[in-house]
Amino acid sequence: MEKLDSIIYFGNSLTSWLIALACVVGSVILARIVNVIFSRVVKKYTASTENDLDDKIADQIEEPISVAFVLLGFWIAYSHLVFEGSGETIAQIFQIAFVLDLTWLVSRLLDAIVESLLIRSAARSESSMINQIGPILRKTVRSVVWILGIITAMNNAGFDVAAMLAGVGIGGLAMAMAAKDFVANIFGGVTVFVDKPFKVGDRIVVNGIDGTVQEIGIRSSRLITLQGRLVTIPNNSFTNSPVENITAEPSRKVSITLGLTYDTPPDKVQMAVSILKEIVGNHSDTENDFTVWFSSFGDFSLNVSCAYYIHKTGHWANTPSEINMLILEKFNAEKLDFAFPTQTIITQPS
């Protein structure tokens, strides 16, 4: 042992270096043992419980605890060594590392708790509001924890955090002016979550863009257009522009006008009205609230009009197509001729 003490490397004896190495290796082994305990004991126990919160907590805190044991081993190893002129700096580095690891642990722990609470709330509620705001809430919680952790780490390291925050406050006024659009989008996102003019999966039209809402974020939202293109829209657009929610419509109104030739007798015109009432009234995708009437004398036709509503479950294109095809078949079978633009020219003999 005395021989080892007599061998000096970088101001420390070989014995001190071996003890430090043993501490580092021991901490790594201990961290590995912690991983095994979590995998084979803790997670096995949490999986047997009905509550899923303990499963999420065990999964989230495993890595930060293992890293903490490794950091502790390095700190003990460092305490057996002496470095002239750099002791305070290294101590500050360890303080920052410990605080950041603790911040990591708290962040993941709170994230698991918030996620579990959101899942339970979403299961009990029929509204999709929780599913939309959940990711934003989790990101906000993580961001707040990390900001506080970094401030604490810098304060422990000897930085004048108060002076730095004061400087940031002065410069923040100038940045606020430059970031007014960003702030407007944030408030627009809050407005969307509070007023709920639409939700994920709804088809909307805003600023001439027609598409299905894929994601609602705190700053912007994403739509898939009818052409299959992804469009990102700033949330400020939803507060400054009209938003048409097509999915929210209870039913869709369809209006058609059929022109019969002027040589069609009155009984045939009445037959056309009856045929339209029968076709629209018997279709499974239309509502009972419809109107059919002899609407006008056109320039070259006797016009019969119909206004009906398609159920929310009916297809906006297939239903009118089926009704139009039945009209065509019935009118042809009853010899009801459709009019087309004609012109009668009367000439006098010279």
Secondary structure, DSSP 8 states (H G I E B T S, - for coil): -HHHHH-EETTEEHHHHHHHHHHHHHHHHHHHHHHHHIIIIIHHHHHTSS-SHHHHHHHHHHHHHHHHHHHHHHHHHHHT---TTTHHHHHHHHHHHHHHHHHHHHHHHHHHHHHHHHHHHHHH-S-SHHHHHHHHHHHHHHHHHHHHHHHHHHHHTT--HHHHHHHHHHHHHHHHHHTHHHHHHHHHHHHHHHH-S--TT-EEEETTEEEEEEEE-SSEEEEEETTS-EEEEETHHHHHS-EEESTT-S-EEEEEEEEE-TT--HHHHHHHHHHHHHHHHH-TTB-S--EEEEEEE-SSSEEEEEEEEE-TTS-TTHHHHHHHHHHHHHHHHTT--B------------
